[in-house]
Amino acid sequence: MPVGLQAFRGKRLREARLARGLYMNALGDMLGITGTAISRYEEDTDKPQYDRLVAIAKHLNFPIEFFLQPEWPERPDVVHWRSRSAETKYAREMTEQRMIWLCEVFSYLERDVNFPQLKLPDLQLPDFRALAAAKIEHAAESVREHWKLRELPIPDACLALENAGIPVVNLEITSEKQDGFCFFSKILERPFVGINSQNMSAARARYDVAHELGHAVLHRMVTPQQLRDPSLNKLIEQQAHRFAGAFLFPQEAFRFEVMSPTLDYFCALKKRWGMSIAAMIYRAYDLGMIDDQERSILYRNLARRGWRGPLQEPFDNPSDMPIERPRMLRRGIGVVLDQGTSRSAMKAALALPEREIEQLAGLDRGFFTPAEVHQLATPKRRLPLRALDVESGQVIEFSRSQKKGD
């Protein structure tokens, strides 16, 4: 049996290390040991002594208790990534650890909170390789109808998913190549959606939410092997794009409102429908309202106006269009606290760094940090009672604590 703390969980060390984006050798250098020693800890071949565990927790900025708790028994099998380009394995692994912790936070809250049941229509869709554009448009319209959204703009796309039992999380992901992700938890029996809120406009975030919903609706039966096939993965992403446009701006409403597919016209519709100008250009192309050449011209003109790229379009400023914030887990936290659980007890039960819990649950930064108490009012110093001796003319002082009759 390995010598050391027997309660230590090697997989927890791996989660924390990957979440911090560290190679084994890099963490080993911090601790003054080899990468091989880290590997043996992670494989539970060796167990660290208590002082070594304290050093590990300090360097990774995790509570010691995190490394002593059993890990979540399920790892994401199929993850749909919303990426602008090829992403490194390590960057994705950093985010995948947070997917695991997202499931843990949800499971912890679900013991005391009744979250909305998953409400997705049974569309009897064929294999994704046989999904025609018309089928995808119909799927998006069916979801809107099932959720009673009608043919109107969706006020809050994030809230629409959460009302239907799909938890959404905004993460500050340092990688600019990751826009979002979607995965399904068999244990919790629901999909989860994550959005990278770092330098993200409200319109882009709404589109990413709708894109990930497309994966949850269209691609439940996709296998990991199919996702690794570049041609199939490209098709899957194209289908999710089509679904996102149809979900946010249904075709009948789009044809009715877009009288002229110009940049100025799209700009006028942006705040109403919460959809970027670039996405509306592509939507017009999908619906056959413009051809390849017209689409290219519109994109070139978009660049000439300086409207192409992150946070470059009109109304991309948060003061014009605030980014939508998830509510489900934040409200779940509120329910648990209202039932008498303290913030410190909740933090101890989850055993995650404060900032990780705050991000996953959509809490304000510093939620678990006790506010500094300042005394705004203090009693004045009580002056002694004074009386004038009428015979001598002297002022006589009496102590307030002096009892009557003394």
Salt bridges, closest charged atoms under 4 A:
GLU15 OE1 - ARG12 NH1 2.99
GLU42 OE2 - ARG17 NE 2.50
ASP44 OD1 - LYS47 NZ 3.12
ASP46 OD2 - ARG40 NE 2.67
GLU71 OE1 - ARG9 NE 3.36
GLU93 OE2 - ARG14 NH2 3.90
GLU93 OE2 - LYS89 NZ 2.65
GLU104 OE1 - ARG12 NH2 2.85
GLU110 OE2 - ARG190 NH2 3.97
ASP127 OD1 - ARG129 NE 2.85
GLU137 OE2 - ARG242 NE 2.69
GLU137 OE2 - ARG283 NH1 2.64
ASP156 OD2 - ARG327 NH1 2.88
GLU172 OE2 - ARG355 NH2 3.33
GLU172 OE1 - ARG365 NH2 3.85
ASP179 OD1 - ARG84 NH1 2.85
ASP179 OD2 - ARG204 NH2 2.67
ASP208 OD1 - ARG82 NE 2.81
ASP208 OD1 - ARG204 NE 3.70
GLU237 OE1 - HIS211 NE2 2.95
GLU237 OE2 - HIS215 NE2 3.06
GLU257 OE2 - ARG272 NH2 2.79
ASP264 OD1 - ARG305 NH1 2.77
ASP286 OD1 - ARG242 NH1 3.86
ASP292 OD1 - ARG295 NH2 3.12
GLU313 OE1 - LYS270 NZ 2.85
ASP316 OD1 - LYS270 NZ 2.69
GLU324 OE2 - ARG206 NH1 2.65
GLU354 OE2 - LYS347 NZ 2.75
GLU356 OE2 - ARG20 NH1 3.14
GLU356 OE2 - ARG98 NH2 2.87
GLU358 OE1 - ARG355 NH1 3.26
ASP364 OD1 - ARG325 NH2 3.43
GLU372 OE2 - HIS374 NE2 3.87
GLU397 OE2 - ARG386 NE 3.27
